[in-house]
Amino acid sequence: MDIDDLEPRKAKPALKDLTALGVAELKDYIAGLEAEIARARAAIAGKEAQKNAAEAFFRKPS
């Protein structure tokens, strides 16, 4: 069990008001979100690789 499992879940942040942003600001906002998505995908890939390595290590030989 991970220590994070013991902590209460954080509330989702409120959606950003996009009506006040211009086109360039919206493009910058999207670029930032895409960078965060890429970072999250990299974290997922790392965790999956670690899990797969552990499963392979503890797998019973056939």
Rosetta constraint file for C-alpha pairs under 8 A:
AtomPair CA 1 CA 5 HARMONIC 6.83 0.50
AtomPair CA 2 CA 6 HARMONIC 7.49 0.50
AtomPair CA 3 CA 7 HARMONIC 7.21 0.50
AtomPair CA 18 CA 26 HARMONIC 7.54 0.50
AtomPair CA 21 CA 25 HARMONIC 5.69 0.50
AtomPair CA 21 CA 26 HARMONIC 6.11 0.50
AtomPair CA 22 CA 26 HARMONIC 6.09 0.50
AtomPair CA 23 CA 27 HARMONIC 6.20 0.50
AtomPair CA 24 CA 28 HARMONIC 6.26 0.50
AtomPair CA 25 CA 29 HARMONIC 6.07 0.50
AtomPair CA 26 CA 30 HARMONIC 6.14 0.50
AtomPair CA 27 CA 31 HARMONIC 6.15 0.50
AtomPair CA 28 CA 32 HARMONIC 6.25 0.50
AtomPair CA 29 CA 33 HARMONIC 6.29 0.50
AtomPair CA 30 CA 34 HARMONIC 6.06 0.50
AtomPair CA 31 CA 35 HARMONIC 6.18 0.50
AtomPair CA 32 CA 36 HARMONIC 6.31 0.50
AtomPair CA 33 CA 37 HARMONIC 6.17 0.50
AtomPair CA 34 CA 38 HARMONIC 6.17 0.50
AtomPair CA 35 CA 39 HARMONIC 6.24 0.50
AtomPair CA 36 CA 40 HARMONIC 6.19 0.50
AtomPair CA 37 CA 41 HARMONIC 6.12 0.50
AtomPair CA 38 CA 42 HARMONIC 6.15 0.50
AtomPair CA 39 CA 43 HARMONIC 6.29 0.50
AtomPair CA 40 CA 44 HARMONIC 6.22 0.50
AtomPair CA 41 CA 45 HARMONIC 6.16 0.50
AtomPair CA 42 CA 46 HARMONIC 6.20 0.50
AtomPair CA 43 CA 47 HARMONIC 6.21 0.50
AtomPair CA 44 CA 48 HARMONIC 6.05 0.50
AtomPair CA 45 CA 49 HARMONIC 6.08 0.50
AtomPair CA 46 CA 50 HARMONIC 6.20 0.50
AtomPair CA 47 CA 51 HARMONIC 6.12 0.50
AtomPair CA 48 CA 52 HARMONIC 6.03 0.50
AtomPair CA 49 CA 53 HARMONIC 6.08 0.50
AtomPair CA 50 CA 54 HARMONIC 6.24 0.50
AtomPair CA 51 CA 55 HARMONIC 6.15 0.50
AtomPair CA 52 CA 56 HARMONIC 6.07 0.50
AtomPair CA 53 CA 57 HARMONIC 6.12 0.50
AtomPair CA 54 CA 58 HARMONIC 6.26 0.50
AtomPair CA 55 CA 59 HARMONIC 5.87 0.50
